[in-house]
Amino acid sequence: MAPTAPRLVLGLLVLSLCCEACKKVIFHVPSELEADKLVGRVDLKECLQSAELISSSDDNFKVLEDGSVYTTSALSLSAEKKTFTILLKDIQEQVQKKIHVDLVEEEKKTPNTRHARDTVLKRTKRRWGPIPSVMIENSLGPFPLQIQQVQSDTAQNYTIYYSASGPGIDQDPKGLFYIERETGNIFATRAVDREQYPSFQIICFATTPDGYSPEVPLVHTIRIEDDNDNAPYFTQDLFEFCVPENSRPGVVVGKVIAEDRDEPYTLHTTLKYRIVSQTPPITPAFSLHGDTGVISVLLPQLDRELVPSYTLLVEVRDMAGQPFGLCTTGTVVIKIEDTNDNAPSFKQLQYETRVEENRVNVEILRVSVVDLDEPGSPGSGAVYEIIRGNDDQAFEITTDKNTNEGILCVVKGLDYETAKQRILVIGVNNEAPYLLAPHSQQLSQSTSSVTVHVLDVDEGPVFKPCLLPLDVKECEDIGTAIGRYVAEDPETGNSEGIRYRIPPGQCNWVNIDDKSGEIRTVRVLDRDIGEMRRGQCNITVLAIDRNGKTGTGTIQVCIVPGNKNFPRITQTDYIMCRDRQPISLTAQDGDEAPYSAPFEYRINDRRLASMWKLTPHDDNSWYLSPKGDIPYGIYEIPVSVIDNGGKIGENIVRVNLCDCVTPTECDGRTRQLSGGNVTLGLWAILAMILGSLLLLLILITICGCCGAGVMHRQVTDDCANHNLIISNTEAPGEEVMDHNIIPLQNTCDQGGYGVKTGEQQTFEMVKGRGHTLESVKGGGHQTLGSVKEGGGQTMMDTCRYSYSEWHNFTHPRLGEVSILKLIFFEV
């Protein structure tokens, strides 16, 4: 115990040195204190610069980080003085200090009656809660600039010191404001940007020299008054809009948007828009709403063919558009969209052409038109018609979609002797209806006359028809024959001696045999490649007879979607449990109709086709299920899927036929059965050997029992009754007829038993008199009962013992032997 005492004294000494007491603080308070009442404020940093733990020795008081002391509950000073301690700890420095706080009851003054009445009736103004201060943004000073003064009414009775904290004082931006300790004047030290700091909330304190706070901390707001120091700006560098031509005035084109960072809902952010200039500098075509920025059509006739687009320079100005407001300019581009407001017109008013008599389905003329509307649009697509001169329907005019030309053909033979010339009037319109400008005149149809001269000459070859459309499946092999285009000699009516060729400078998709006129592809036609994206090409073909006379025809080659992809089964691995629910096989094909669904499924292997079957479910799916009670194992089934176009996709479906309830129970140890091959493990081989031994033992047992029956007929009958107990242990009626079963021999004196191979497949045991003892049909495990004659004869104990011994030994294994025998025969 002696060494412990110095250590205890040393510990108390260290604690006393570390736990130094700071100066005592005295607060004058009322005798009754409410809960959450501010008692006063203590300067904690003066006692301990870095206090991490602040606590009070009295639970009736709490101390905040800024040194404010509050009551936690209602409190009544029982004596004139109450004392508690504030404990400060610095964990890192291992320093602890404490501040003693004394609460002294305030002295109660007894004013005279008149002074009391004056106090009651006089209305005083509280100077501790002034209105929010206002400081102008970007103020020029001079600094420091006084912006407000806070004063406490208790300064009449006490010496009051003022202080403040918060943003702008001891928080970012630090040093922007400060408060004079003695006067309470608040000063700003520099200019402030309102867009960065729109307002400040500072907390002002009024304390006595001894730390008592007669006033509750004051939250004072300093608002920064906005200065128009930000010009408005457009939200986009370039505004782009579209409007159809010939739109009516007032149609909204678009809206420009501008913003201003100055204070909202003031003149500084009240914006006005206007159009400064327009390009091209013609009659103003658009108006701009000054308040909303909405651009509308002003000109009643916007013509895309004259002016395809307009560029506007717009301005936005704050201060409600007053000249002294700040402004910014922006650019607006308005594109005029095409409408069908121009009728097509023929390039020529008159055309002349010639055609030999009796020519049929031959192109005789191409006409072209001019349309000011946008090329390639329905508003410029030409539709031709024959207005007059075609009463006998001998002519036909169509449109070449690539060139927009009109192709005039003779569809009935002309007779030179009847009419040496024909005069046709043709007209043209657009595919789309006309959309005219308001108050504009109706467009008239353009017409042209065509004079057709019928020639009485020996005619050259004539193609039939003059325009041959050919559809080619996409991605056909090079050299695929797609058709035949031949011309005939009008004089002979046959094609002998006519040669064919395709003039150069056309799309190189097909060629034509110069003798037979057979057309074959020279490229793989794919709609995803280059010029083939249009999917159509017109090719002019020349036919030349022996005399050098020529005829022309047009082949229109159209690429149609083909059967490019093979159908495939999306999922090929499955697990089938003992419930053997059908598996849904689903195929996919990347082609479009009609080269995709419906699909047809087939099993390619004959042996597996005898074990498994496929049944249709819908256009995409078929069900796969076993046909019967097939062995468990893994089957790899080759399945062919044929799409609607005849394309065959080969798939291997792997089915794990598992002895399970749920697929998760299968561990992949099931033997594989594929194409009729069986892989046997070590245990299967041992089971086969054991089965052979059991069969041999059965034969020996039967022979032994029947040998004993020669000596006594009753014993023979009983042996027969007890040996023929299990006819088959596998499937009904199948094992009885198996040629591998050894038939039983007749060993008794006056009777025997054997195998009857009739339709019912039964075993019979026949006595010498010809009576049937009992028949057992193929099925489950059934036993023959013993049949007795007359009053009945009992079985010999020796025979019963042989049967019992044989039955108990063989019965549990007969199922195994049958399965092994089935596997053996399958191999």
Buried (B, 14 or more C-beta within 10 A) or exposed (E): EEEEEEEEEEEEEEEEEBBEEBEEBBBBBEBEBEEEBBBBBBBBEEBBEEBEEBEBEBEBBBBEEBBBBBBBEEBEBEEEEBBBEBBBBBEEEEBBBBBBBBBBBEEEEEEEEEEEEEEEEEEEEEEBEBEEBEBBBEBEEEEBBEBBBBBBBBBEEBEBBBBBBBBBBEEEBEEBBBBBEEEBBBBBEEBBEBBEBBBBEBBBBBBBEBBBBBBEBBEBEBBBBBBBBBBBEBEEEEBEBEBBBBBEBEEEBBBBBBEBBBBEEBBBBBBBBEBEEBEEEEEEBBBBBBEEBBBBBBBBBBBBEEBEEBEBEBBBBBBBBEEEBBBBEBBBBBEBBBBBBBBBBBEEEEBEBEBBBBBBBBBBBBBBBEBBBBEEBEBBBBBBBBEEBBEEEBBBBBBBEEEBBBBBBBBBBBEBEEBBEBEBBBBBBBEBEBEBBEEEEEBEEBBBBBBBBBBEEEBBBBBBBBBBEBEBBBBBEEEBEBBEBBBBBBEEEEBEEBBBBBEEEBBEBBBBBEEEBBBBBEEBBBBEEEEBEEBEBBBEBBBBBEEEBBBBBBBBBEBEBBBBBBBBBEEBEBBBBEEEEBBBBBBBBEBBEEBBBEBBBEBBBEEBBEBBBBEEBEEBBBBBBBEEEBBBBBBBBBBBBBBBBEBEBEBEBBBBBBEBEEEEEBEEEBBBBBEEEBEBEEEBEEBBEBBBEBBEEBEEBBEEBBEBBEEBBBBBBBBBBBBBBBBBBBEEBEBBEEEEEEEBEEBBEEBBBEBBEEEEBBBBBBBBEEEEBBEBBBEEEBBBEBBBEEEEBEBBEBBBEBBEEBBEEBBEBBEBBBBBBBBBEEE
